[in-house]
């Protein structure tokens, strides 16, 4: 079987995803066949794998970094939160069911077999597999049924490298504390640790490394600096939303209401990278800015619930005022469904059977249906006659008079809707802003120069930059052993 290493964190959002992506690119640049793997992920930012089915967007990115096709087996268990304590469960790319948090804990041992099966498939033709944990192994209250961290590592026999985030403070305590509360078997799986997101003179942390080794006996495999290239990678999940607001001002202000069950908001990353665009993520308690030229309603894991929250924030009134004053609106997936006159869920797919009025900005109606559309798609914009490439992940069928003006032709069929005046647009196609020609023409329609930029190339360059930084700052002997 392939060599494997698992990066686990002392907490959430310590940078594991970026480090795994960087190591995958570094190994690929050295000519190795490398695969990413994450036993369990929780995120509403999903992607459609090349072999069909849903995986976490982060594993799609890591496969890109590894220069290998993405597979559902790279993320065999994906949890998509639908409420404060319940999630849809995706197993090997397909909907397995729904469960509340406590029920899922009882279900996890049944899923370990699928996780180990997928790991074997991923490792079968690889030289190296780089595994990403979830959360922290220090969550010992969840250890008995764990499949995401040490529960996987011990069953699969994969050594662990702990990642600590020094930028948030307390990194010595977090590493030493993790060592203290792990049981002997789990502690033995830890080969060493990496300090991540360091700013300034690394030598100032020499005494910290000595202290950690004194308490734990674990070697340090490197101190990784803050990586600017990470900001150019697609966002993984809602944990990072607080950091996504773009500073400064731009010639075009785009407002995005942040709803509780926001999904696939990485759709917006290509716009965020444009120098003439100010992308404003509007959070609870704030108004949609009156000077925004465009409002984008992104995807949602629970359209009806998020529509209720949108109204509770008063954003429906802000949207009506925005449209009255000549503003434009784009709704993607769940956002598209909200723009219509009615959203019906007669089977209770999102919760209780319910029918609710939409925003009535498009003359369409949506009915939730049990069959889920999951596919990568090729399309063409009817507005700008520009090619599009993206993906669809949605429940529901949308019909109505405005559908006679589709926003795109997707896989040969009409998709979405345009209002008669062209100022309101809805689509089920995720990823459309990543199409360089479409994005340039959209910006030109607002009076910007719309210089065509290669967004995918900027992501590739960021991955190469991160790989280069890791090669400089990680322990050379450890890298040599890992990469052969």
C-alpha positions as CSV (number, residue, x, y, z in Angstrom):
1,X,0.0,0.0,0.0
2,X,1.0,3.6,-0.5
3,X,2.9,5.5,2.1
4,X,0.5,7.7,4.1
5,X,0.6,10.5,6.6
6,X,-2.3,12.2,8.4
7,X,-2.4,15.9,9.4
8,X,-4.6,16.4,12.5
9,X,-5.1,19.8,14.2
10,X,-5.0,21.0,17.7
11,X,-8.3,22.6,16.8
12,X,-10.5,23.6,13.8
13,X,-9.2,26.1,11.2
14,X,-5.6,25.6,12.1
15,X,-4.7,25.4,8.4
16,X,-4.7,21.6,7.7
17,X,-6.5,22.0,4.4
18,X,-3.9,24.3,3.0
19,X,-1.0,22.3,4.3
20,X,-2.4,19.1,2.7
21,X,-3.0,20.9,-0.6
22,X,0.6,22.3,-0.5
23,X,2.1,18.9,0.3
24,X,0.1,17.3,-2.5
25,X,1.4,19.9,-4.9
26,X,5.0,19.5,-3.6
27,X,4.8,15.7,-4.0
28,X,3.2,16.0,-7.5
29,X,5.9,18.5,-8.5
30,X,8.5,15.8,-7.6
31,X,6.8,13.3,-9.8
32,X,4.9,11.3,-7.2
33,X,1.4,9.9,-7.6
34,X,-0.2,11.5,-4.6
35,X,-3.8,11.4,-3.4
36,X,-5.6,13.5,-0.8
37,X,-8.0,11.8,1.7
38,X,-10.4,13.1,4.4
39,X,-12.4,10.4,6.2
40,X,-15.1,12.8,7.3
41,X,-15.8,16.4,6.4
42,X,-18.5,18.8,7.5
43,X,-19.1,21.6,5.0
44,X,-21.9,23.0,2.8
45,X,-19.2,23.9,0.2
46,X,-19.4,20.7,-1.8
47,X,-18.0,19.8,-5.2
48,X,-19.0,17.2,-7.8
49,X,-16.2,14.7,-8.1
50,X,-14.9,13.6,-11.5
51,X,-16.3,10.1,-10.9
52,X,-19.7,11.6,-9.9
53,X,-21.2,12.3,-6.5
54,X,-20.5,14.9,-3.8
55,X,-17.3,15.6,-1.9
56,X,-16.1,18.5,0.2
57,X,-14.8,21.4,-1.9
58,X,-11.5,21.2,0.0
59,X,-10.8,17.7,-1.3
60,X,-11.6,18.8,-4.8
61,X,-9.0,21.5,-4.4
62,X,-6.5,19.0,-2.9
63,X,-7.0,16.7,-5.9
64,X,-6.3,19.7,-8.1
65,X,-3.2,20.3,-6.1
66,X,-2.2,16.7,-6.6
67,X,-2.8,16.9,-10.3
68,X,-5.2,14.0,-10.2
69,X,-8.9,13.5,-10.9
70,X,-11.1,14.0,-7.9
71,X,-13.0,11.0,-6.5
72,X,-15.9,10.5,-4.1
73,X,-13.5,8.1,-2.2
74,X,-11.3,11.1,-1.3
75,X,-14.0,12.2,1.1
76,X,-16.2,9.2,1.9
77,X,-18.3,10.9,4.6
78,X,-19.5,14.4,4.0
79,X,-21.9,16.1,6.5
80,X,-23.9,19.0,5.1
81,X,-25.5,21.0,8.0
82,X,-29.2,21.7,7.6
83,X,-29.9,23.0,11.1
84,X,-28.2,23.9,14.3
85,X,-27.9,20.2,15.3
86,X,-28.7,18.2,12.2
87,X,-27.0,17.3,8.9
88,X,-27.5,15.5,5.6
89,X,-25.1,12.6,5.4
90,X,-23.3,11.9,2.1
91,X,-21.5,8.5,1.9
92,X,-19.2,7.8,-1.0
93,X,-20.8,10.6,-3.0
94,X,-24.5,9.7,-2.4
95,X,-27.1,10.8,0.0
96,X,-27.2,8.3,2.9
97,X,-29.7,10.0,5.1
98,X,-30.2,12.7,7.7
99,X,-29.4,12.7,11.4
100,X,-29.2,15.0,14.3
101,X,-25.8,15.2,16.1
102,X,-26.5,12.7,18.8
103,X,-27.9,10.2,16.4
104,X,-25.0,10.6,14.1
105,X,-22.6,9.6,16.9
106,X,-24.4,6.3,17.2
107,X,-24.2,5.9,13.4
108,X,-20.5,6.5,12.9
109,X,-19.3,3.0,13.7
110,X,-21.4,1.8,10.7
111,X,-19.6,4.2,8.5
112,X,-16.1,3.2,9.4
113,X,-16.2,0.3,6.9
114,X,-17.0,2.7,4.0
115,X,-14.2,5.0,5.2
116,X,-11.6,2.2,5.2
117,X,-12.9,0.8,1.9
118,X,-12.5,4.3,0.3
119,X,-9.0,4.7,1.8
120,X,-7.9,1.4,0.2
121,X,-9.2,2.5,-3.1
122,X,-7.5,5.9,-2.9
123,X,-4.2,4.3,-1.8
124,X,-4.3,1.4,-4.3
125,X,-2.4,3.1,-7.2
126,X,-0.7,5.9,-5.3
127,X,2.8,6.5,-4.1
128,X,1.6,8.7,-1.2
129,X,-1.7,9.5,0.5
130,X,-1.9,12.7,2.6
131,X,-4.9,12.5,5.0
132,X,-6.6,15.4,6.6
133,X,-8.3,15.1,10.0
134,X,-11.3,17.0,11.2
135,X,-11.6,19.2,14.3
136,X,-9.1,17.8,16.8
137,X,-8.1,14.5,18.4
138,X,-8.3,16.3,21.7
139,X,-12.1,15.9,21.6
140,X,-11.9,12.8,23.7
141,X,-15.6,12.9,24.5
142,X,-16.1,11.8,20.9
143,X,-13.2,9.3,20.7
144,X,-15.2,6.1,21.2
145,X,-17.0,6.3,17.8
146,X,-14.4,8.5,16.0
147,X,-13.8,8.0,12.3
148,X,-12.3,11.4,11.5
149,X,-9.1,11.5,13.6
150,X,-7.5,8.9,15.8
151,X,-10.3,6.4,15.2
152,X,-9.2,6.3,11.5
153,X,-5.5,6.6,12.1
154,X,-5.3,3.7,14.5
155,X,-7.5,1.4,12.3
156,X,-5.6,2.3,9.1
157,X,-2.2,2.4,10.7
158,X,-1.4,5.9,9.5
159,X,1.1,8.0,11.5
160,X,-0.1,11.5,12.6
161,X,1.4,14.9,12.4
162,X,-0.3,17.5,14.6
163,X,-0.7,21.0,13.3
164,X,-0.9,24.0,15.7
165,X,-1.9,27.5,14.8
166,X,0.4,30.0,16.5
167,X,-1.5,33.0,15.1
168,X,-4.4,32.4,17.4
169,X,-2.2,32.1,20.5
170,X,-1.7,29.3,23.0
171,X,0.0,26.9,20.6
172,X,2.4,25.5,23.2
173,X,-0.5,24.8,25.6
174,X,-2.6,23.3,22.8
175,X,0.1,20.8,21.7
176,X,1.1,19.9,25.3
177,X,-2.5,19.7,26.3
178,X,-3.3,17.3,23.4
179,X,-0.4,15.1,24.4
180,X,-1.6,15.1,28.0
181,X,-5.2,13.9,27.3
182,X,-4.6,11.4,24.5
183,X,-4.5,7.8,25.7
184,X,-1.3,5.8,25.2
185,X,-2.4,4.2,21.9
186,X,-3.4,7.4,20.3
187,X,-0.4,9.3,21.6
188,X,1.9,6.7,20.0
189,X,0.4,7.5,16.6
190,X,1.8,11.0,16.7
191,X,5.1,11.2,14.8
192,X,5.7,15.0,15.4
193,X,4.1,18.4,14.9
194,X,4.1,21.5,12.7
195,X,3.7,25.0,13.8
196,X,1.6,26.9,11.3
197,X,0.8,30.6,10.5
198,X,3.9,32.1,12.1
199,X,4.6,35.8,11.6
200,X,8.0,37.4,12.2
201,X,11.4,36.0,13.3
202,X,11.2,32.2,13.6
203,X,14.2,32.1,15.9
204,X,12.1,33.7,18.6
205,X,10.2,30.5,18.9
206,X,13.3,28.3,19.4
207,X,12.6,28.1,23.2
208,X,9.0,27.2,22.4
209,X,10.1,24.2,20.4
210,X,12.4,23.1,23.2
211,X,9.5,23.5,25.7
212,X,7.1,21.4,23.6
213,X,9.7,18.7,23.1
214,X,10.4,18.7,26.8
215,X,6.8,18.1,27.7
216,X,5.9,15.7,24.9
217,X,9.0,14.2,23.4
218,X,7.6,15.0,19.9
219,X,9.9,16.5,17.3
220,X,9.1,19.6,15.4
221,X,8.8,19.1,11.6
222,X,8.9,22.8,10.8
223,X,7.6,26.3,11.5
224,X,5.5,27.4,8.5
225,X,5.0,31.2,8.0
226,X,1.8,32.9,7.2
227,X,1.1,31.9,3.6
228,X,-0.3,34.8,1.4
229,X,-1.1,32.3,-1.4
230,X,-3.8,30.7,0.9
231,X,-6.0,33.8,0.4
232,X,-6.2,33.0,-3.3
233,X,-7.5,29.5,-2.8
234,X,-11.3,28.7,-2.7
235,X,-12.9,29.0,0.7
236,X,-13.6,25.7,2.4
237,X,-16.4,26.3,4.8
238,X,-18.3,28.8,6.8
239,X,-15.6,29.0,9.5
240,X,-13.7,31.3,7.2
241,X,-16.6,33.6,6.4
242,X,-15.6,36.2,9.0
243,X,-12.3,36.7,7.1
244,X,-13.7,37.0,3.6
245,X,-14.8,40.6,3.7
246,X,-12.7,42.5,1.2
247,X,-11.2,45.7,2.5
248,X,-11.0,49.0,0.7
249,X,-13.4,50.2,-2.0
250,X,-14.0,49.1,-5.6
251,X,-15.7,50.6,-8.6
252,X,-18.3,47.9,-8.4
253,X,-19.9,47.1,-5.0
254,X,-21.5,43.6,-4.8
255,X,-23.5,42.7,-1.6
256,X,-23.9,39.1,-0.4
257,X,-26.3,38.4,2.5
258,X,-24.8,35.7,4.7
259,X,-27.6,33.4,5.7
260,X,-27.3,30.7,8.4
261,X,-27.2,27.8,5.9
262,X,-25.2,29.4,3.1
263,X,-23.7,26.9,0.8
264,X,-21.1,26.9,-2.0
265,X,-20.1,30.5,-1.4
266,X,-16.8,29.7,-3.0
267,X,-18.8,30.6,-6.1
268,X,-17.9,34.2,-5.2
269,X,-14.1,33.8,-5.0
270,X,-13.4,34.7,-8.6
271,X,-15.3,38.0,-8.1
272,X,-13.4,38.6,-4.8
273,X,-10.1,38.4,-6.7
274,X,-11.1,41.2,-9.1
275,X,-9.3,44.5,-8.2
276,X,-12.2,46.7,-9.3
277,X,-14.8,44.7,-7.2
278,X,-15.7,45.3,-3.6
279,X,-17.4,42.2,-2.3
280,X,-19.4,42.9,0.9
281,X,-20.6,39.9,3.0
282,X,-23.5,41.3,4.9
283,X,-24.0,39.7,8.3
284,X,-26.9,39.5,10.7
285,X,-28.0,42.8,12.0
286,X,-26.6,44.9,9.1
287,X,-28.5,46.3,6.2
288,X,-27.8,45.5,2.5
289,X,-25.7,48.5,1.4
290,X,-27.8,51.0,-0.6
291,X,-24.9,51.8,-2.9
292,X,-24.5,48.2,-4.1
293,X,-25.0,47.8,-7.8
294,X,-25.4,44.0,-7.6
295,X,-26.8,41.7,-4.9
296,X,-26.0,38.0,-5.1
297,X,-28.1,35.4,-3.3
298,X,-25.8,32.3,-3.0
299,X,-26.7,28.7,-2.5
300,X,-28.4,27.4,0.6
301,X,-28.6,24.0,2.2
302,X,-32.2,24.8,3.4
303,X,-33.9,27.3,1.1
304,X,-37.1,27.7,3.1
305,X,-35.4,28.2,6.4
306,X,-32.9,30.7,4.9
307,X,-35.7,32.5,3.2
308,X,-37.4,33.0,6.6
309,X,-34.1,34.3,8.1
310,X,-33.7,36.7,5.1
311,X,-37.1,38.1,5.9
312,X,-36.4,38.3,9.7
313,X,-33.3,40.4,8.9
314,X,-35.4,42.8,6.7
315,X,-33.2,42.0,3.7
316,X,-36.4,41.3,1.6
317,X,-37.3,45.0,2.0
318,X,-33.7,46.0,1.2
319,X,-33.8,43.9,-2.0
320,X,-37.1,45.4,-3.1
321,X,-35.6,48.9,-2.6
322,X,-32.4,47.8,-4.4
323,X,-34.5,46.7,-7.4
324,X,-36.7,49.8,-7.4
325,X,-33.5,51.9,-7.6
326,X,-32.2,50.1,-10.7
327,X,-30.0,47.5,-8.9
328,X,-29.5,44.0,-10.3
329,X,-29.8,40.6,-8.6
330,X,-28.3,37.2,-9.3
331,X,-29.6,34.1,-7.4
332,X,-27.6,30.8,-7.5
333,X,-29.3,27.5,-6.7
334,X,-31.1,28.1,-3.4
335,X,-30.8,31.8,-4.1
336,X,-32.5,31.3,-7.4
337,X,-35.3,29.4,-5.7
338,X,-35.8,32.3,-3.2
339,X,-36.3,34.8,-6.1
340,X,-39.5,33.1,-7.3
341,X,-43.1,33.6,-6.2
342,X,-43.4,30.3,-4.2
343,X,-41.2,27.6,-2.7
344,X,-43.1,24.4,-1.9
345,X,-41.8,21.3,0.0
346,X,-44.8,19.0,0.1
347,X,-42.7,15.9,1.2
348,X,-40.9,17.7,3.9
349,X,-37.5,17.2,2.3
350,X,-35.9,20.2,4.1
351,X,-37.9,19.7,7.3
352,X,-41.7,19.9,7.8
353,X,-44.0,19.9,4.7
354,X,-44.3,23.6,4.0
355,X,-45.2,26.2,1.3
356,X,-43.9,29.7,1.6
357,X,-44.0,32.8,-0.6
358,X,-40.7,33.7,-2.3
359,X,-39.4,37.2,-3.0
360,X,-41.4,37.5,-6.3
361,X,-38.6,39.0,-8.2
362,X,-38.9,36.3,-10.8
363,X,-42.1,34.8,-12.1
364,X,-41.2,31.2,-11.3
365,X,-42.2,28.6,-8.6
366,X,-40.1,25.8,-7.1
367,X,-41.2,22.5,-5.7
368,X,-38.7,20.4,-3.8
369,X,-38.3,16.9,-5.1
370,X,-36.6,13.8,-3.5
371,X,-34.2,13.2,-6.5
372,X,-31.0,15.2,-6.2
373,X,-29.2,16.6,-9.2
374,X,-25.5,16.2,-8.9
375,X,-23.3,16.6,-12.0
376,X,-20.5,18.6,-13.6
377,X,-21.8,20.7,-16.5
378,X,-20.8,22.6,-19.6
379,X,-23.0,25.5,-20.5
380,X,-23.3,28.8,-22.4
381,X,-24.6,32.1,-21.1
382,X,-27.6,33.4,-23.0
383,X,-27.0,36.9,-21.7
384,X,-23.4,37.2,-23.0
385,X,-23.0,34.2,-25.4
386,X,-20.1,33.1,-23.3
387,X,-19.0,29.6,-22.5
388,X,-19.5,28.4,-18.9
389,X,-18.2,25.4,-16.9
390,X,-19.6,24.5,-13.5
391,X,-21.6,22.0,-11.6
392,X,-25.1,21.4,-10.2
393,X,-26.0,20.2,-6.7
394,X,-29.6,20.8,-5.9
395,X,-33.0,19.5,-5.0
396,X,-36.1,21.0,-6.5
397,X,-37.7,21.8,-9.9
398,X,-38.3,25.4,-10.9
399,X,-40.9,26.4,-13.5
400,X,-42.7,29.5,-14.6
401,X,-43.1,32.2,-17.3
402,X,-39.7,33.7,-16.8
403,X,-38.1,30.4,-17.6
404,X,-38.9,31.1,-21.3
405,X,-35.8,33.4,-20.9
406,X,-33.2,30.9,-19.6
407,X,-30.1,32.4,-18.2
408,X,-28.0,29.6,-19.7
409,X,-28.1,26.5,-21.8
410,X,-26.7,23.8,-19.5
411,X,-25.8,20.4,-21.0
412,X,-28.0,21.2,-23.9
413,X,-31.1,22.2,-21.9
414,X,-32.4,25.6,-20.7
415,X,-31.5,26.5,-17.2
416,X,-32.6,29.3,-14.9
417,X,-34.6,32.4,-15.7
418,X,-34.2,36.1,-16.5
419,X,-36.7,38.9,-15.8
420,X,-38.2,40.7,-18.7
421,X,-35.9,43.7,-18.1
422,X,-32.8,41.5,-17.6
423,X,-32.0,42.8,-14.2
424,X,-32.9,39.7,-12.2
425,X,-31.2,36.4,-13.0
426,X,-31.4,33.0,-11.5
427,X,-29.5,29.8,-12.2
428,X,-28.8,26.3,-10.8
429,X,-25.2,26.4,-12.2
430,X,-22.5,26.8,-9.6
431,X,-19.1,28.0,-10.6
432,X,-20.3,30.4,-13.4
433,X,-18.1,33.3,-12.1
434,X,-15.1,31.1,-12.5
435,X,-15.6,31.2,-16.3
436,X,-13.2,34.1,-17.3
437,X,-15.1,35.2,-20.4
438,X,-18.4,35.4,-18.6
439,X,-17.0,37.2,-15.6
440,X,-15.3,39.8,-17.8
441,X,-18.5,40.4,-19.7
442,X,-20.5,40.7,-16.5
443,X,-18.1,43.3,-15.2
444,X,-18.2,45.2,-18.5
445,X,-22.0,45.4,-18.2
446,X,-21.5,47.5,-15.1
447,X,-19.1,49.8,-16.9
448,X,-15.8,48.2,-15.7
449,X,-13.0,47.5,-18.1
450,X,-13.6,43.8,-17.6
451,X,-10.1,42.8,-18.3
452,X,-10.0,39.1,-18.8
453,X,-8.1,37.3,-16.0
454,X,-7.3,33.6,-15.7
455,X,-8.8,32.7,-12.3
456,X,-7.8,29.0,-12.5
457,X,-4.2,30.0,-13.3
458,X,-4.1,32.2,-10.2
459,X,-5.2,29.2,-8.1
460,X,-2.6,27.0,-9.7
461,X,0.1,29.7,-9.1
462,X,-1.0,29.9,-5.4
463,X,-0.6,26.2,-5.0
464,X,2.9,26.3,-6.4
465,X,3.8,29.2,-4.2
466,X,2.5,27.3,-1.1
467,X,4.4,24.1,-2.1
468,X,7.6,26.2,-2.5
469,X,7.2,27.7,0.9
470,X,6.6,24.3,2.5
471,X,9.7,23.0,0.9
472,X,11.7,25.9,2.4
473,X,10.3,25.7,5.9
474,X,9.6,22.1,6.7
475,X,12.3,19.8,8.0
476,X,14.3,18.5,5.1
477,X,14.9,15.1,6.6
478,X,11.3,14.6,7.4
479,X,10.3,15.7,3.9
480,X,12.9,13.3,2.4
481,X,11.4,10.4,4.3
482,X,7.8,11.4,3.3
483,X,8.5,12.1,-0.3
484,X,11.1,9.4,-0.8
